[in-house]
């Protein structure tokens, strides 16, 4: 009897282990992903090394209603689901080293990852057709039986592409095809974010009336990067026609330098110097605007462009809170102190989606804008691990 009881106990233990293995595995995969995204080294990283699938990267072409999109596929030896990963405004597109690294790490923990290139975002232009392209990439990937085995895919969007991905996931073509959508540092309302970038005023978090009261707004110093993008799009409204393209060329040089500043300080210094040289060659008033860009004079640029925000596109394709909610679960991850797209945007998006679909929101001090910061306490890290573990089970 004793041997029989021991045998039965053994069967129960093995059965429970088998049943709960996917649950616990989601945590080891999540921890491995976060450790690698943060670039951590040491015993913890070494202990999680077994959670790394071999990954092969392939160039691809994705059809869309706006023309074929250059893309890259990251395919691990074993994977549970395929997903579309899109970055925000970024001149390097799918060749941006941090995007490439994130795609590779997501593949390493069991996803087949497609990164389509979105040409308007490469030009720092947030357009309705970008949402179309994200939707088309999701539909195309869901139709690849080798990658999307159940015909469903995840959507992951970073920064402004986060909000656009939520819009895309709510469209009829992706109903039943989207397994989940993750907005990482994304927006709920584009007009409100543009206003923040020009004024520093953001709404209070939800919790009171649904309407946002101007009296409840609070000030946060916006990042200069954002208002410069506003200037890029609105240059034709503040300088004569003959100055528009030279000014935009100088602004693009500054933005390229800002990007290099994250990955190559020497290169960044060279390109910033070129932006200053270009400013000196411009006629007025373009020279003044470009000097303000180079001086990171957010207040002066903001005062100029705040009255023009109402002229920006108000298309529902650009703001999730003006669009149908996705039927799939929506994950909202945001840096608590984000000064490009304020974290309150994810809170208000969560409020909008409440009762329409399942959502999970995490504001984290481990996150800056769309990057991980390794200098945080264990509880903050655990919250992030738990958040990604939930997503990895989808």
N, C-alpha and C positions, 0 to 999 in steps of 0.2 A: 504493500500500500504506500509505503514511504517513497519507494522508487517511482511509483506511478504518480504520486503527488508532485514529486520533483520534476518528472517528465512533463506533467501538465503545466507546471509553473514555467518551465522552460519554453513550452509552446506559446504560452501567453506572452512572455517577455519578447520572444522573437516576433510574434504577431503584432504586438504594440509597437515594437521598433520599426517594423515594416510599414505599419499604418502611419506613424508619425514622422518617418524619415523625411518625406518631402517638406513637412513643416519645419523641422530643425534644419534641413538643408537650405531652406530659404534664408535662414539667419547666417549660416556660414558663408553663403554666396554674397549676401548683402555686406557682411563685414569685410570680405575680401575685396569687393568692389569699392567700398569707401576707403579702405586702406590704400588701395592703388590710385584712386582718384586724388587722394590727398598727398600722394608721393611719400608715404611713411615707410621707413625701413626698420629693421630690428626683429626681435623674437616673434612679435605678433604677425608681422608680414611673412616671416619664414614659416610660421605654423599654418598660415592660410594658403601657402603656395600650392597645396594639392587641389585647391579650388581654382584651377586655371586650365581651361580647355585650349588645345592647340587651335589657332585661328588662321584661316587663309583669307587674303583680301583680293578682290577682283574689281576691275573697272566694269561699269555697266552703263546702259542707256535706258532711261525710263520715258515712255511716251506720256505726253500731257497735251491738253487742249491748246497750250501756248507754245508747242514745239517740244522736241526731245530734250530731256534733261540729262546732263552728265551726272553720273552717280558712282558710288563705290559700295560694294557689298563685302561685309565681314562675316564669314561663315565658320563657326567652330565645328569640331568633329561631332559633338553631340549638343543638341539644343532643343528647348521646349517650345519656343515661340519666335516669330519674326517681328521686328519692329522697324519703324521709320524714325530716324533721328535727324532733326533739323536744327541748325544753329541760328542765332539772331543776325543782326547787321554785322557784316564781316567781309572785308575785301578779299580774303583768301579762300572763302567758300569751303569746299570739302577738303582742301589741302591745309586748312588751319591746323597746326600741330595739336592743340588741345582737343579739338573736335575729333581728329583722327585717333588720339589717345583714348578718349571716352568711348568711341565706337568700338575700339579694340578691346577695352576692358569690359564693356557690356557683352561683347561676344564671348569673352573669356569666362563669363559666369553663366553662359547658356542661352544667349540670344543670337539669332541671325539678324544682322543690323544692316539696313540700307540707309545711306546718307546721300540724298539727292541735292544737287547744287541749285540754289534759288537765285537767279541772276539779279533780281531787283534788290534783294537784301545785300547782295555783294556791292551794289551801288548805293547802299545806305538809304534805300527807298522802301517804305512799308506800303505795299499795294494790295488791292483785292485779288489780283491775279496770283500773288504768292500763296494765298489761301487755296486757290484753285489747284496750284501745283502740289501742295501738300496733300490735298484730297486725292488728286490723280495718282500720286506716288503710293498712297495707302491702298487705293483700289488695285493698282498694278501688282503690288506685293501680295495682296490677299489672293490674287489669281495665280500665284506661283505655287503649285501643289508641293513642290520639293521643299519650299521654305515655310509657307503658311499651311500646315497640314490640316488644320481644321477650318481653313478659309478666313481666319481672323488674325489681325495684327495689332500690335501696340503702336501708339504715336507718342513720341517724346520731342518736345519743343523747348528750346532754350531762349531766354530773354523774350524779345518781341515775338519770336516764332512760337513761344509757349502759348500765348493767347490765340494766335492764328491756328495752332494745332487743335485747340479746343473747339474753335469755330468749325474747322474741317471735319472733326469727329462727329459733330452734330448734324452734318448734312445727310440727305437721304442715301447717297451712294455708299456711305460708310456705316449706315445702320445695319447692324448684324455682322459687320466686318471688323469693327473696332473692338478689341478686347479690353483696352484701357487707353487713357491718354494722361500723360504727365506734362504739366506746365512747370518748368523750372525757371523761376524768376520772371514769369510772364505777367501780362496785364489783363484787366477786366474791361477797361474802357480806354481806347487809344487817345481820345480827345482829352481826357482827364490827365493822362500821363504827360502829354505834350504841354498842357497847362502847368503841371508840376515842374517840368524841366525849364520853363520860362520864368516861373514865379517862386518855386520852392514850396508852394502851398499844396498840402495833401489833405484829404478828408480824414476825419476821425474814424477809427475802426467801427464796424457795425456793432450793434448791441442795443441801440435805441430805436428810433423810428427808421423805417426803410429809406426815407428820403434823406439825402445828404445835406445837412445844414451848413451854409457858408460860415456861420458863427462857430462851428465846431472844428473848422480847419486848423491845421497846425503847420509850422514852418520846419522844413528840413533842407539844408543846403544841397542843391542838386549837383550831380556830377557834370563837369563841363562837357564831357563827351556827348551827352544827350542834346544840349541846346545847340551844339555845333551841327548835329544832324538836322535839327530844325532849320538852321540857317541854310544848310545845303539844299534842302527841299524848297525853301522860300526865297532863295537868292533873287529870283526873277521879279519879286515883289518889292525889293528894296534898293536895287541898283539898276541903271540903264541897261537896255538889251545887250549892248556891246560889251558890258562888263560881266555878264552872268557866267559865261563859260570859263573865263580866266579865274574868276572868284571861286567857282566850284572846283576847278583844278587845284587851286591852292588849298581849299578846305579838304579835299580828298587826300592831299599830301599830308596834312596835319593828322587826319584820321588814321592814315596808314602808319604814321609815326607813333600814334597813341597805341596802336595794336602791337607794333614791334616792341614798345616799351614793356610789354608783358612777357616777351620771349627772347629779346635780343637788345640789350641796353645800348651797345655800340651802334648797331644799325639804327636804333631809334634816334640817337643823337644826330646822326647824319641826316635823317629825313626831317627831323624838327628844324635843323638849320636850313634845309632846302625850303621848308614852308615859310620861314622868316624871309628868306631871299625873295621868294615869290610875292610876299606881301609888299615888300619895298618897291616892286616893279609895277604894282597895280595903281591905276588912277583913283581919285576919290569919286564916290564914297566907298568903293570896294576896299581900298587900302585900310580905311578905318575899321571896317568890319573884320578884315583879316587880321589886323593888329589885335583886335579884341579877342579873336580866336587864339592867336599865339600867346596872348597874355592871360588866357583862361578867365576873361572878364565876363563871368556868367551873368552878373547883374545888368550890365549894359546891353548884352545881347538879348537877355530875357525881356527887358523893357521894350526893345524894338519889336520883338516877335510875339509878345503876349497878345496884342490886339489882333494879330493875324491868325491866331489859332482856330478861330471859328470858321476860317476859310478852308481848313484842312478837310480831307475826305471824312464823311461821317457814315461811310458804307457799313452795313451790318457785317460785311465780310472781314472787317478789321477789329471788331470789338465783340468778345464773347457775350457780354451782357446785353447785346442787341440781337443775338442770334439764338436759334433753337439749341437747347441743351443736348449734349450727347446722351445716348441711351446707355453707354458703357460707364464703368467707374471712372471718376476724374480725380487725379492726384495733383495737389497744388503744393509745391515746395518753393520756399522763398527765403532769402537772406533777411534776417530781422532788421538789419541796418542798411538795406539796399538804398542807394541814392541815385540809381538810374531808373529803375521801375520800383516804386515804393512797395514794401511788403503789404501795405494795406490793400493793394490791388488784389492780391490773392484772397485776402479776407472778404472783400466785397464780392469777388467772383464766387467764393464758397457760399456766401449769402444768396446770391442770385440762383445758384444751382440747387440750393436747399429745397427738397421736396420734388425736384425734377429728376435727379439722378443721385447715385451714391458718390460721396466725395470724402476725401481725407486731406486736411490742410496741415502743413507743418511750417512754422516760421522758426528758422534755426540760426543761431549765432555761429554755427560751424560753416555757414554759407556767407560769402560776400555778395556779389551780384549773381554770377553763375559759376562760381568756383568754390572749392572746399578750402577751408582754413584749418590746418591741423592743430592750432593752438587753442583748444577748447577743453572744457571739463568732461568727465566721463558720462554724466547724465545727458548732456547735449549730444554726445556721440551716440549713446545708446538710442536716443529718440530717432536719430537719423537711420541707424541700423534697422530699427523696428519699422520705420516708414518704408524703406526699400525692401525689407523682407516681405511686407504685405504686397507690394507691387510685384515682386518676383514670383509670388504664388498665383498671379493672374495668367 
